[in-house]
Amino acid sequence: MKFTTARRTLSAALVSLLTAGAITLGSGGARADVLGSLEVAPATGTDTSGITLTTPAPCPAEATNLIVSVKGSGFPAEGQIVVSNSPVDTYASTPAGGIVVPLTQTMRDYASTAGFTTLQGRYDFTLTCRPAFGSSTYGDFTAPVWFTSNTSYQSTAPATATATTLAGAPASPVVQGTSVKLTATVTPADAAGTVRFLDGTAQLGTPVAVAAGKATLTTSTLTVGTHPVKAVFTPADPAAYAASSSAALPYTVRIKPPAVTTAAKVTGTAKVGSTVTCAVTFSGAASVKYAWLRDNTVISGATTRTRALVAADHPHRTACRATAANSTGTTTSSSPAVSVGLGPALRNGTKPSITGTAKVGYRQTAKPGTWTPAATSYSYVWKRDGRVIRGATRATYYPTAADRRHLVTVTVTAKRPGYAPGYATSVSRRIG
């Protein structure tokens, strides 16, 4: 049953009881609808701030009194009275008729009264318009506050916290130039906004809109080295969702393995005594090693870019193999094999000569002269007046009667393995 008239003739003792909260809300009356939202001042504060609640309009005409309660973590489930049953007209009013109710204690005081110390989460104030007596009510004005820490509150709902994680594919490390897909996952999945992908402080690409909790960016511009890549979520509605950043993702990019720019090739004259070169170029090489092959078999000790061909190379085929290396790996280029020809003919320096008495029956000895490169063996052909003397093929010759009054010479053939032979003929001498 509702009271329809104000009690103007309350005794002083009864007023005192009401003001002290001795008469509180009963359980028999039906609560009316919410009449509006309370203004909380200050809008942000601490657990020791003095709080004032202001209604946007007056209580219904039937209401003569009000009670204020608070509910939330630590307080009784039914709420704790923070303003006892008090006459409305004891409070100041706004030009619009609103009621200005300063709370006499702080939230820290109310928590202490309720027996707890940690203020957390949402607390709801309710100002109930009511008569002086009984359990009937005429409606409520309400307002929430949120403690974002044990000591700080705000009168607007805090943004929902978000979390952002980052993954890269393929997994680190990768080779320079690899296309890397960065995927940011934002929770809750319905949080709208954009993600910026950062390499340290440098932004990669442009912000990417979040769809179903995901945002992706593909890039192949990461330079060689380790990159602290992270994803930063910016909410479309900061009042609804908070910003968040992923932990830095260490992403390592390695230099490309060396690449063959010009394939290996044996250059120079491929014959004994000549020097040939393994001509090859690489990009991205920190070092290059060489090997030389003879008939596809590696030649021990032949590890430089150039090589002097020796007698053992004729008449075989030679090739080179170049291996470039850097911190990522190695790349090899092998040349086609080339046939090794004979070296040039031995060159005569000092002509062959003949010693001994130039008479029939006296020994004639051939001196081979000097040769470049040095000969390793010689052969001889003796001649009479320029014609070969049959059987005269030794280094010595004994003239016969047929040689008397004729000119005798010796032709020396100088030989060395891998080189063409050299030929030289001595000065002639007349046999007496």
C-alpha positions in Angstrom: 0.0 0.0 0.0 1.5 3.4 -1.0 1.4 6.5 1.2 -0.4 9.3 -0.6 0.3 12.2 1.7 3.5 13.5 3.2 4.0 13.1 6.9 4.5 16.7 8.0 3.9 16.2 11.7 6.5 13.6 12.6 7.7 13.8 16.1 11.3 14.9 16.7 12.1 11.5 18.1 10.7 9.7 15.0 12.6 12.0 12.7 15.7 11.2 14.6 15.1 7.5 14.2 14.5 7.8 10.5 17.6 9.9 10.0 19.7 7.3 11.8 18.4 4.6 9.6 16.5 2.8 12.3 13.6 2.3 9.9 14.7 0.8 6.6 13.3 -0.8 3.6 10.7 -3.5 4.3 10.1 -6.6 2.3 6.4 -6.2 1.7 6.2 -3.4 -0.9 6.7 -3.8 -4.7 9.6 -1.7 -6.0 8.7 0.7 -8.8 10.7 1.2 -12.1 14.0 2.9 -12.3 13.4 6.6 -12.5 16.7 7.6 -14.0 20.5 7.7 -13.6 22.4 9.3 -10.8 25.2 11.7 -11.5 28.3 10.7 -9.5 30.7 13.5 -8.6 33.6 13.4 -8.9 33.3 11.2 -12.0 36.7 9.8 -11.2 38.3 9.6 -7.8 39.8 7.4 -5.2 38.6 5.2 -2.4 38.9 8.1 0.0 37.1 10.7 -2.2 34.0 12.3 -0.9 31.2 11.3 -3.3 28.0 13.2 -4.1 25.0 11.6 -5.9 22.6 13.9 -7.8 19.3 12.8 -9.3 18.2 14.3 -12.6 14.7 15.0 -11.3 12.8 15.0 -8.0 11.3 11.9 -6.4 7.7 11.3 -7.2 5.3 13.6 -5.2 4.3 10.7 -2.9 7.8 10.2 -1.7 8.9 12.1 1.3 12.1 10.2 2.1 15.0 8.5 0.5 17.5 5.7 1.2 20.8 5.1 -0.6 22.4 1.7 -0.8 25.5 0.2 -2.5 26.0 -3.3 -3.9 29.1 -5.0 -5.3 32.1 -7.2 -4.4 32.5 -7.4 -0.6 29.1 -5.8 0.3 26.1 -7.9 1.4 24.1 -9.4 -1.5 21.1 -7.2 -0.6 23.3 -4.1 -0.5 24.6 -1.9 2.3 22.8 1.2 3.4 25.1 4.2 3.0 22.4 6.9 3.5 19.7 5.9 6.1 16.0 6.7 5.7 16.1 10.5 5.4 13.6 13.2 4.5 14.0 14.5 1.0 13.7 18.1 2.0 16.8 17.9 4.1 18.9 17.9 0.9 19.7 20.6 -1.6 18.1 20.5 -5.0 19.1 21.4 -8.5 17.2 23.9 -10.7 15.6 20.9 -12.4 14.4 19.6 -9.0 17.1 17.0 -8.7 18.2 15.9 -5.2 21.8 16.4 -4.2 22.9 13.8 -1.7 26.5 13.9 -0.4 27.7 10.7 1.1 28.9 11.2 4.6 31.7 8.5 4.3 34.1 7.3 1.7 34.0 4.0 -0.2 37.0 2.9 1.9 34.9 3.6 5.1 32.0 1.6 3.7 34.3 -1.3 2.8 35.8 -1.3 6.3 32.3 -1.3 7.8 31.4 -4.3 5.7 34.6 -6.0 6.8 36.7 -6.1 3.6 39.7 -4.2 2.3 39.8 -4.8 -1.5 37.6 -2.7 -3.6 37.3 -4.1 -7.1 35.1 -4.1 -10.1 31.6 -2.6 -10.4 29.6 -1.1 -7.5 26.0 0.1 -7.9 24.5 2.9 -6.0 20.7 3.0 -5.6 18.7 6.0 -4.3 15.2 4.8 -3.4 12.3 7.2 -3.2 9.9 6.1 -0.4 7.6 7.2 2.3 8.8 7.8 5.9 7.2 4.6 7.1 6.4 1.2 5.7 7.9 -0.8 2.9 6.4 0.9 -0.2 8.8 2.5 -2.7 8.2 4.9 -5.6 11.1 4.2 -7.8 14.9 4.2 -7.9 17.7 6.3 -9.3 20.8 4.3 -10.0 24.5 4.8 -10.9 27.4 2.4 -11.2 31.1 3.1 -10.5 34.0 0.9 -11.4 37.1 0.4 -9.3 39.9 0.0 -11.8 42.4 -0.6 -9.0 42.0 -1.1 -5.2 42.1 2.7 -4.8 40.8 4.3 -8.0 37.3 4.5 -9.5 35.5 5.9 -12.5 31.9 6.5 -13.2 32.1 5.2 -16.8 32.4 1.6 -17.7 36.1 0.7 -18.3 36.9 -0.5 -21.7 37.0 -4.3 -22.1 40.6 -5.5 -22.0 42.0 -7.0 -25.2 45.0 -9.3 -25.8 47.0 -9.4 -29.0 49.4 -12.1 -30.0 51.6 -12.4 -33.1 52.8 -15.2 -35.2 55.0 -15.4 -38.4 55.0 -17.9 -41.2 57.3 -19.4 -42.3 58.9 -19.7 -38.9 62.1 -17.8 -38.2 64.8 -17.9 -39.4 64.1 -17.2 -43.1 66.3 -16.2 -46.1 66.4 -12.7 -47.3 63.6 -11.9 -49.7 61.3 -14.6 -48.3 57.6 -13.6 -48.3 56.7 -13.5 -44.6 53.0 -13.6 -43.4 52.5 -11.9 -40.1 49.2 -12.8 -38.3 47.9 -10.9 -35.3 45.2 -12.5 -33.2 43.0 -10.1 -31.1 40.8 -11.3 -28.3 37.9 -10.9 -27.8 37.3 -11.7 -31.4 34.5 -9.2 -31.7 36.8 -6.3 -30.9 36.7 -4.0 -33.9 39.7 -1.9 -34.8 43.0 -2.0 -36.7 46.5 -3.6 -36.2 49.7 -1.9 -36.9 52.7 -4.2 -37.6 56.0 -2.7 -36.3 59.6 -3.6 -36.9 61.0 -2.1 -33.8 59.5 1.4 -34.1 59.2 1.4 -37.9 55.7 0.5 -39.3 55.4 -2.2 -41.8 52.9 -1.4 -44.5 49.6 0.2 -43.5 47.2 -0.6 -40.6 45.1 -3.7 -41.2 41.5 -4.0 -40.2 40.7 -6.8 -37.7 38.2 -9.3 -39.0 36.9 -12.1 -36.8 39.8 -11.5 -34.4 42.5 -11.7 -37.1 44.7 -9.2 -39.0 47.4 -10.3 -41.5 50.2 -8.6 -43.3 52.6 -10.1 -45.9 56.0 -8.6 -46.4 59.2 -9.5 -48.1 61.1 -6.3 -47.2 62.7 -7.5 -43.9 66.4 -6.9 -44.1 69.2 -9.2 -43.0 69.3 -9.4 -39.2 67.0 -10.1 -36.2 63.8 -8.0 -36.1 61.7 -7.3 -33.0 58.4 -7.5 -34.8 55.2 -6.8 -32.9 51.5 -6.1 -33.5 49.7 -3.1 -31.9 45.8 -3.2 -31.7 44.0 0.1 -31.8 40.2 -0.2 -31.0 37.6 1.5 -33.2 35.8 2.4 -30.0 38.2 3.1 -27.2 35.3 3.3 -24.7 34.3 -0.3 -25.5 37.7 -2.0 -25.9 41.2 -1.2 -24.7 44.2 -1.1 -26.9 46.8 -3.9 -26.6 50.2 -4.9 -28.0 51.7 -8.3 -28.6 55.0 -9.3 -27.2 57.9 -8.7 -29.5 58.5 -11.6 -31.9 62.2 -12.0 -32.6 62.3 -12.7 -36.4 65.6 -13.5 -38.0 66.4 -12.9 -41.7 69.5 -14.5 -43.0 71.4 -13.4 -46.1 70.6 -15.4 -49.3 73.0 -18.2 -50.1 75.5 -17.2 -52.7 74.1 -17.1 -56.3 76.0 -17.9 -59.5 76.3 -14.7 -61.6 78.6 -16.1 -64.2 79.1 -19.9 -64.4 82.6 -21.3 -64.0 84.7 -21.6 -67.1 88.4 -22.6 -67.7 90.0 -19.7 -69.5 93.5 -19.4 -70.9 95.4 -21.7 -73.3 94.9 -25.3 -72.2 98.3 -26.8 -72.9 101.1 -27.9 -70.7 103.2 -25.0 -69.4 100.4 -22.5 -69.6 98.4 -21.0 -66.7 94.6 -21.4 -66.8 92.1 -19.5 -64.7 88.8 -20.6 -63.1 86.6 -17.7 -64.3 83.5 -17.4 -62.2 81.5 -14.8 -60.3 79.0 -15.0 -57.5 76.7 -12.6 -55.7 76.5 -12.6 -51.9 79.7 -14.6 -51.4 81.8 -14.1 -48.3 84.5 -16.5 -49.6 85.2 -18.7 -52.6 87.2 -21.9 -52.7 88.5 -23.7 -55.7 89.3 -27.2 -56.8 90.8 -28.5 -60.0 90.0 -31.8 -61.6 91.8 -34.1 -64.0 89.4 -36.5 -65.8 86.8 -35.8 -63.0 89.2 -36.6 -60.2 90.2 -33.8 -57.8 93.8 -32.9 -58.0 95.4 -32.8 -54.6 96.7 -29.4 -53.6 95.2 -27.6 -56.6 93.1 -25.1 -54.6 93.8 -21.7 -56.1 91.9 -19.8 -58.8 94.7 -20.2 -61.3 96.8 -23.3 -62.1 99.8 -24.0 -64.2 99.2 -27.0 -66.3 101.9 -29.7 -66.0 103.0 -32.7 -68.0 100.7 -35.0 -66.1 97.7 -33.1 -67.5 98.4 -34.1 -71.1 96.5 -35.6 -72.8 93.8 -35.5 -70.1 90.8 -33.2 -69.6 90.8 -30.6 -66.9 88.0 -28.7 -65.2 87.6 -26.4 -62.2 85.0 -26.3 -59.4 84.3 -23.1 -57.4 82.4 -23.1 -54.1 81.1 -19.8 -52.7 80.0 -19.6 -49.1 78.4 -17.1 -46.7 76.7 -17.4 -43.3 73.6 -19.1 -44.8 75.2 -21.8 -47.0 77.3 -22.7 -50.0 76.8 -22.7 -53.8 79.0 -24.6 -56.3 79.6 -24.0 -59.9 81.6 -26.5 -62.0 83.2 -25.7 -65.4 83.0 -27.8 -68.5 86.2 -29.9 -68.9 88.8 -28.9 -71.6 91.4 -31.1 -73.2 95.0 -30.3 -72.3 97.3 -30.1 -75.3 101.1 -30.5 -75.5 103.2 -27.6 -74.4 105.2 -25.7 -77.0 108.3 -27.2 -78.5 111.4 -27.0 -76.4 113.4 -23.9 -77.4 117.1 -24.2 -78.1 119.4 -21.7 -76.4 122.9 -22.9 -77.1 123.2 -24.9 -80.2 124.4 -28.5 -80.2 128.2 -28.9 -80.8 130.7 -31.6 -81.7 133.9 -32.2 -79.9 136.8 -34.5 -80.8 139.5 -34.7 -83.5 137.8 -34.3 -86.9 139.6 -37.3 -88.5 138.4 -40.6 -89.7 138.5 -43.1 -86.8 138.5 -40.5 -84.1 135.5 -40.2 -81.7 133.1 -37.4 -82.3 131.0 -36.5 -79.3 127.7 -34.5 -79.6 127.0 -31.9 -77.0 123.1 -31.3 -76.9 123.3 -27.6 -76.1 120.8 -25.9 -73.8 117.0 -25.9 -73.9 114.0 -24.2 -72.4 112.3 -25.7 -70.6 115.0 -28.1 -69.7 115.0 -31.3 -71.7 114.8 -34.6 -69.9 116.2 -36.7 -72.7 117.8 -36.4 -76.1 118.1 -38.3 -79.3 120.7 -37.8 -82.1 121.0 -38.2 -85.8 124.4 -37.8 -87.5 124.5 -36.5 -91.1 127.0 -36.4 -93.9 126.7 -33.5 -96.2 123.1 -33.1 -94.8 122.1 -36.7 -95.4 121.4 -39.1 -92.6 124.1 -41.6 -91.8 122.4 -44.9 -91.4 122.7 -46.3 -87.8 124.5 -43.1 -86.4 122.0 -42.4 -83.6 124.2 -42.2 -80.5 125.8 -39.2 -78.8 129.1 -40.4 -80.2 130.1 -41.1 -83.8 133.3 -42.5 -85.3 133.8 -41.2 -88.8 134.6 -43.7 -91.5 136.5 -43.4 -94.8 133.3 -42.5 -96.4 133.3 -39.3 -94.3 136.7 -38.1 -95.4 136.6 -34.6 -96.9 132.9 -34.4 -96.2 130.9 -32.2 -93.8 129.5 -34.0 -90.7 126.7 -32.5 -88.4 124.6 -33.9 -85.6 120.9 -33.0 -85.2 119.7 -33.2 -81.6 116.1 -33.8 -80.6 115.4 -32.4 -77.1 112.5 -34.1 -75.3 110.4 -33.4 -72.2 107.1 -35.1 -71.2 104.1 -33.0 -72.1 106.0 -30.8 -74.5 106.6 -31.0 -78.2 110.2 -31.9 -79.0 112.7 -29.3 -80.0 115.2 -29.8 -82.8 118.6 -28.2 -83.4 121.6 -29.0 -85.6 125.2 -28.4 -84.8 127.7 -26.5 -86.9 129.2 -28.8 -89.5 132.8 -29.9 -89.4 134.9 -31.4 -92.2 136.4 -34.8 -91.5 140.1 -35.2 -92.5 
